[in-house]
Amino acid sequence: MKRLALSLMVALSLSAGSAALSGSTTGTAIAAFNGVCFKAGQTAAQAQARMEERAGSPLPFALTFWDRTLEPGPADHPRIERRCEVLFDGDHTREAIDALRVQMATPPVFGFTTELPDTHTAGQGTALIEGRELLRGRIAVVHVGLRNGQTFMAVDRLPEGWETL
C-alpha cells in the first residue's frame, strides 16, 4: 500500500512538472521527443507528422530523424541505424534530463544501462550520455547536451553487428 501511494505521489509530481513545461517551446520539444523518438517502425515523414501533432506546424524546434531499416539515411553515420534528435533554444539540459529519465523508466522501460559504445563520446556541452542495452542485442545511446546555445536531446540505435561496421 505504501508503495502504491508513493508511486501515485511520484506520478502526480511528475505530471505537475510536465504540465508546467508543456506551455513552453522547451516543454513542447521535450514532450515531443519523449512521445515520438522512442517509437520504432516510423519513417522520417511519420516522425515529422507525429511531432507536428504534438507541437504544431511548423515545428518550433529542429528535428533530425532517420531509420535505415525503413528508408535511406545519411552516409556520414554508417554505424547508426536510427537517429531521432530535437534541438531547441537555450540551456534546458536539466529539464531535458529529468524528463528523459522519467520516460526511460516508464513501462515499457527503455533498455538497461550498459557501456557506452565507441560510436559515441561525451563532447563539450554534454550533460548526459549513456548506452542502453535493448532487445535482440541492439544498443541505443541517449544524449542530452548544449550545442551553440541550444539544448539537444538525441537517441541513436545501433544495428546488430555494429561493432564490425
Phi and psi restraints in degrees (value plus and minus 20) as a CYANA .aco file:
   2 LYS   PHI     -81.7   -41.7
   2 LYS   PSI     -58.9   -18.9
   3 ARG   PHI     -83.3   -43.3
   3 ARG   PSI     -62.7   -22.7
   4 LEU   PHI     -83.4   -43.4
   4 LEU   PSI     -64.1   -24.1
   5 ALA   PHI     -82.4   -42.4
   5 ALA   PSI     -63.0   -23.0
   6 LEU   PHI     -83.1   -43.1
   6 LEU   PSI     -63.1   -23.1
   7 SER   PHI     -80.9   -40.9
   7 SER   PSI     -62.4   -22.4
   8 LEU   PHI     -84.9   -44.9
   8 LEU   PSI     -60.7   -20.7
   9 MET   PHI     -83.3   -43.3
   9 MET   PSI     -63.5   -23.5
  10 VAL   PHI     -82.4   -42.4
  10 VAL   PSI     -65.6   -25.6
  11 ALA   PHI     -81.7   -41.7
  11 ALA   PSI     -63.5   -23.5
  12 LEU   PHI     -85.2   -45.2
  12 LEU   PSI     -60.9   -20.9
  13 SER   PHI     -83.1   -43.1
  13 SER   PSI     -63.6   -23.6
  14 LEU   PHI     -87.6   -47.6
  14 LEU   PSI     -57.5   -17.5
  15 SER   PHI     -83.0   -43.0
  15 SER   PSI     -61.6   -21.6
  16 ALA   PHI     -84.2   -44.2
  16 ALA   PSI     -61.0   -21.0
  17 GLY   PHI     -85.1   -45.1
  17 GLY   PSI     -59.9   -19.9
  18 SER   PHI     -86.5   -46.5
  18 SER   PSI     -58.2   -18.2
  19 ALA   PHI     -84.9   -44.9
  19 ALA   PSI     -57.8   -17.8
  20 ALA   PHI     -85.2   -45.2
  20 ALA   PSI     -56.8   -16.8
  21 LEU   PHI     -97.6   -57.6
  21 LEU   PSI     -46.9    -6.9
  22 SER   PHI     -84.5   -44.5
  22 SER   PSI     -42.0    -2.0
  23 GLY   PHI    -100.9   -60.9
  23 GLY   PSI     -28.9    11.1
  24 SER   PHI    -125.4   -85.4
  24 SER   PSI     143.5   183.5
  25 THR   PHI     -78.8   -38.8
  25 THR   PSI     -59.4   -19.4
  26 THR   PHI     -78.5   -38.5
  26 THR   PSI     -72.0   -32.0
  27 GLY   PHI     -82.6   -42.6
  27 GLY   PSI     -59.1   -19.1
  28 THR   PHI     -84.0   -44.0
  28 THR   PSI     -65.5   -25.5
  29 ALA   PHI     -83.8   -43.8
  29 ALA   PSI     -64.8   -24.8
  30 ILE   PHI     -83.9   -43.9
  30 ILE   PSI     -66.3   -26.3
  31 ALA   PHI     -84.2   -44.2
  31 ALA   PSI     -60.1   -20.1
  32 ALA   PHI     -85.4   -45.4
  32 ALA   PSI     -64.2   -24.2
  33 PHE   PHI     -77.1   -37.1
  33 PHE   PSI     -72.5   -32.5
  34 ASN   PHI     -85.7   -45.7
  34 ASN   PSI     -50.6   -10.6
  35 GLY   PHI    -102.5   -62.5
  35 GLY   PSI     -42.2    -2.2
  36 VAL   PHI    -137.5   -97.5
  36 VAL   PSI     -60.2   -20.2
  37 CYS   PHI     -89.8   -49.8
  37 CYS   PSI     -36.5     3.5
  38 PHE   PHI    -115.3   -75.3
  38 PHE   PSI     -17.7    22.3
  39 LYS   PHI    -111.9   -71.9
  39 LYS   PSI     103.0   143.0
  40 ALA   PHI    -103.3   -63.3
  40 ALA   PSI     146.2   186.2
  41 GLY   PHI      57.8    97.8
  41 GLY   PSI      12.5    52.5
  42 GLN   PHI    -147.5  -107.5
  42 GLN   PSI     123.2   163.2
  43 THR   PHI    -100.2   -60.2
  43 THR   PSI     151.4   191.4
  44 ALA   PHI     -80.2   -40.2
  44 ALA   PSI     -61.3   -21.3
  45 ALA   PHI     -84.6   -44.6
  45 ALA   PSI     -59.0   -19.0
  46 GLN   PHI     -87.5   -47.5
  46 GLN   PSI     -62.6   -22.6
  47 ALA   PHI     -82.2   -42.2
  47 ALA   PSI     -63.9   -23.9
  48 GLN   PHI     -78.9   -38.9
  48 GLN   PSI     -67.7   -27.7
  49 ALA   PHI     -83.2   -43.2
  49 ALA   PSI     -60.9   -20.9
  50 ARG   PHI     -86.5   -46.5
  50 ARG   PSI     -58.3   -18.3
  51 MET   PHI     -84.0   -44.0
  51 MET   PSI     -64.8   -24.8
  52 GLU   PHI     -83.9   -43.9
  52 GLU   PSI     -53.7   -13.7
  53 GLU   PHI     -80.7   -40.7
  53 GLU   PSI     -54.9   -14.9
  54 ARG   PHI    -107.4   -67.4
  54 ARG   PSI     -54.8   -14.8
  55 ALA   PHI    -137.3   -97.3
  55 ALA   PSI     -28.2    11.8
  56 GLY   PHI      72.7   112.7
  56 GLY   PSI     147.2   187.2
  57 SER   PHI    -147.4  -107.4
  57 SER   PSI     110.3   150.3
  58 PRO   PHI     -91.5   -51.5
  58 PRO   PSI     137.9   177.9
  59 LEU   PHI     -80.0   -40.0
  59 LEU   PSI     118.0   158.0
  60 PRO   PHI    -102.4   -62.4
  60 PRO   PSI      -2.7    37.3
  61 PHE   PHI    -171.9  -131.9
  61 PHE   PSI     145.2   185.2
  62 ALA   PHI    -106.6   -66.6
  62 ALA   PSI     122.8   162.8
  63 LEU   PHI    -145.3  -105.3
  63 LEU   PSI     112.3   152.3
  64 THR   PHI    -140.3  -100.3
  64 THR   PSI     107.3   147.3
  65 PHE   PHI    -169.2  -129.2
  65 PHE   PSI     118.9   158.9
  66 TRP   PHI    -178.1  -138.1
  66 TRP   PSI     135.3   175.3
  67 ASP   PHI    -162.8  -122.8
  67 ASP   PSI      84.3   124.3
  68 ARG   PHI     -84.9   -44.9
  68 ARG   PSI     -36.3     3.7
  69 THR   PHI     -95.3   -55.3
  69 THR   PSI     -33.4     6.6
  70 LEU   PHI    -137.4   -97.4
  70 LEU   PSI     -47.9    -7.9
  71 GLU   PHI    -182.2  -142.2
  71 GLU   PSI     143.0   183.0
  72 PRO   PHI     -80.3   -40.3
  72 PRO   PSI     129.5   169.5
  73 GLY   PHI    -143.0  -103.0
  73 GLY   PSI     158.2   198.2
  74 PRO   PHI     -85.7   -45.7
  74 PRO   PSI     124.7   164.7
  75 ALA   PHI     -93.8   -53.8
  75 ALA   PSI     -40.5    -0.5
  76 ASP   PHI     -99.8   -59.8
  76 ASP   PSI     -18.3    21.7
  77 HIS   PHI    -153.9  -113.9
  77 HIS   PSI      43.4    83.4
  78 PRO   PHI     -86.3   -46.3
  78 PRO   PSI     -39.9     0.1
  79 ARG   PHI    -115.6   -75.6
  79 ARG   PSI     -12.1    27.9
  80 ILE   PHI    -135.3   -95.3
  80 ILE   PSI     100.2   140.2
  81 GLU   PHI    -102.2   -62.2
  81 GLU   PSI     -55.8   -15.8
  82 ARG   PHI    -166.9  -126.9
  82 ARG   PSI     116.0   156.0
  83 ARG   PHI    -155.0  -115.0
  83 ARG   PSI     118.5   158.5
  84 CYS   PHI    -156.5  -116.5
  84 CYS   PSI     103.8   143.8
  85 GLU   PHI    -161.9  -121.9
  85 GLU   PSI     118.0   158.0
  86 VAL   PHI    -137.2   -97.2
  86 VAL   PSI     130.5   170.5
  87 LEU   PHI    -158.7  -118.7
  87 LEU   PSI     105.6   145.6
  88 PHE   PHI    -163.7  -123.7
  88 PHE   PSI     137.3   177.3
  89 ASP   PHI     -84.9   -44.9
  89 ASP   PSI     124.1   164.1
  90 GLY   PHI      71.2   111.2
  90 GLY   PSI     149.3   189.3
  91 ASP   PHI    -116.1   -76.1
  91 ASP   PSI      80.2   120.2
  92 HIS   PHI    -145.6  -105.6
  92 HIS   PSI      13.8    53.8
  93 THR   PHI     -83.7   -43.7
  93 THR   PSI     -58.3   -18.3
  94 ARG   PHI     -82.7   -42.7
  94 ARG   PSI     -67.5   -27.5
  95 GLU   PHI     -81.9   -41.9
  95 GLU   PSI     -60.5   -20.5
  96 ALA   PHI     -84.4   -44.4
  96 ALA   PSI     -64.3   -24.3
  97 ILE   PHI     -84.8   -44.8
  97 ILE   PSI     -65.8   -25.8
  98 ASP   PHI     -78.4   -38.4
  98 ASP   PSI     -66.6   -26.6
  99 ALA   PHI     -87.8   -47.8
  99 ALA   PSI     -57.9   -17.9
 100 LEU   PHI     -84.4   -44.4
 100 LEU   PSI     -62.0   -22.0
 101 ARG   PHI     -80.6   -40.6
 101 ARG   PSI     -62.2   -22.2
 102 VAL   PHI     -83.2   -43.2
 102 VAL   PSI     -66.5   -26.5
 103 GLN   PHI     -80.2   -40.2
 103 GLN   PSI     -64.7   -24.7
 104 MET   PHI     -89.4   -49.4
 104 MET   PSI     -42.6    -2.6
 105 ALA   PHI    -112.0   -72.0
 105 ALA   PSI     -28.6    11.4
 106 THR   PHI    -101.2   -61.2
 106 THR   PSI     110.9   150.9
 107 PRO   PHI     -79.7   -39.7
 107 PRO   PSI     120.2   160.2
 108 PRO   PHI     -92.8   -52.8
 108 PRO   PSI     109.2   149.2
 109 VAL   PHI     -78.5   -38.5
 109 VAL   PSI     118.8   158.8
 110 PHE   PHI    -106.9   -66.9
 110 PHE   PSI      61.7   101.7
 111 GLY   PHI      44.3    84.3
 111 GLY   PSI    -191.2  -151.2
 112 PHE   PHI    -152.4  -112.4
 112 PHE   PSI     125.0   165.0
 113 THR   PHI     -76.6   -36.6
 113 THR   PSI     115.4   155.4
 114 THR   PHI    -162.8  -122.8
 114 THR   PSI     156.4   196.4
 115 GLU   PHI     -79.0   -39.0
 115 GLU   PSI     125.4   165.4
 116 LEU   PHI     -91.7   -51.7
 116 LEU   PSI     103.7   143.7
 117 PRO   PHI     -88.0   -48.0
 117 PRO   PSI     139.4   179.4
 118 ASP   PHI     -91.0   -51.0
 118 ASP   PSI     -20.5    19.5
 119 THR   PHI     -95.5   -55.5
 119 THR   PSI     -36.8     3.2
 120 HIS   PHI    -154.2  -114.2
 120 HIS   PSI     127.3   167.3
 121 THR   PHI    -159.6  -119.6
 121 THR   PSI     136.2   176.2
 122 ALA   PHI     -96.7   -56.7
 122 ALA   PSI     102.9   142.9
 123 GLY   PHI    -127.9   -87.9
 123 GLY   PSI    -197.3  -157.3
 124 GLN   PHI     -79.4   -39.4
 124 GLN   PSI     112.1   152.1
 125 GLY   PHI      72.6   112.6
 125 GLY   PSI     -26.0    14.0
 126 THR   PHI     -89.2   -49.2
 126 THR   PSI     108.3   148.3
 127 ALA   PHI    -125.5   -85.5
 127 ALA   PSI     -48.5    -8.5
 128 LEU   PHI    -174.2  -134.2
 128 LEU   PSI     114.4   154.4
 129 ILE   PHI    -171.1  -131.1
 129 ILE   PSI     110.0   150.0
 130 GLU   PHI    -174.9  -134.9
 130 GLU   PSI     129.5   169.5
 131 GLY   PHI    -104.6   -64.6
 131 GLY   PSI     126.5   166.5
 132 ARG   PHI    -150.1  -110.1
 132 ARG   PSI     105.3   145.3
 133 GLU   PHI    -102.1   -62.1
 133 GLU   PSI     104.6   144.6
 134 LEU   PHI    -126.7   -86.7
 134 LEU   PSI    -196.5  -156.5
 135 LEU   PHI     -88.1   -48.1
 135 LEU   PSI     140.3   180.3
 136 ARG   PHI      36.3    76.3
 136 ARG   PSI      13.0    53.0
 137 GLY   PHI      53.6    93.6
 137 GLY   PSI      -9.6    30.4
 138 ARG   PHI    -104.0   -64.0
 138 ARG   PSI     136.7   176.7
 139 ILE   PHI    -143.5  -103.5
 139 ILE   PSI     121.7   161.7
 140 ALA   PHI    -143.0  -103.0
 140 ALA   PSI     135.8   175.8
 141 VAL   PHI    -144.9  -104.9
 141 VAL   PSI     105.1   145.1
 142 VAL   PHI    -123.4   -83.4
 142 VAL   PSI     121.8   161.8
 143 HIS   PHI    -167.1  -127.1
 143 HIS   PSI     106.9   146.9
 144 VAL   PHI    -149.4  -109.4
 144 VAL   PSI     117.8   157.8
 145 GLY   PHI    -192.0  -152.0
 145 GLY   PSI    -190.6  -150.6
 146 LEU   PHI    -140.2  -100.2
 146 LEU   PSI     107.5   147.5
 147 ARG   PHI    -153.6  -113.6
 147 ARG   PSI      96.3   136.3
 148 ASN   PHI      30.8    70.8
 148 ASN   PSI      24.6    64.6
 149 GLY   PHI      57.0    97.0
 149 GLY   PSI      -8.4    31.6
 150 GLN   PHI    -145.6  -105.6
 150 GLN   PSI     122.7   162.7
 151 THR   PHI    -103.4   -63.4
 151 THR   PSI     116.6   156.6
 152 PHE   PHI    -142.1  -102.1
 152 PHE   PSI     126.8   166.8
 153 MET   PHI    -147.4  -107.4
 153 MET   PSI     108.6   148.6
 154 ALA   PHI    -159.9  -119.9
 154 ALA   PSI     128.3   168.3
 155 VAL   PHI    -155.5  -115.5
 155 VAL   PSI     104.5   144.5
 156 ASP   PHI    -134.8   -94.8
 156 ASP   PSI     115.8   155.8
 157 ARG   PHI    -129.2   -89.2
 157 ARG   PSI     111.8   151.8
 158 LEU   PHI    -114.8   -74.8
 158 LEU   PSI     126.6   166.6
 159 PRO   PHI     -94.3   -54.3
 159 PRO   PSI     141.6   181.6
 160 GLU   PHI     -78.8   -38.8
 160 GLU   PSI     119.8   159.8
 161 GLY   PHI      56.3    96.3
 161 GLY   PSI      -1.4    38.6
 162 TRP   PHI     -77.7   -37.7
 162 TRP   PSI     -46.8    -6.8
 163 GLU   PHI     -83.8   -43.8
 163 GLU   PSI     -47.0    -7.0
 164 THR   PHI    -121.0   -81.0
 164 THR   PSI     -20.7    19.3
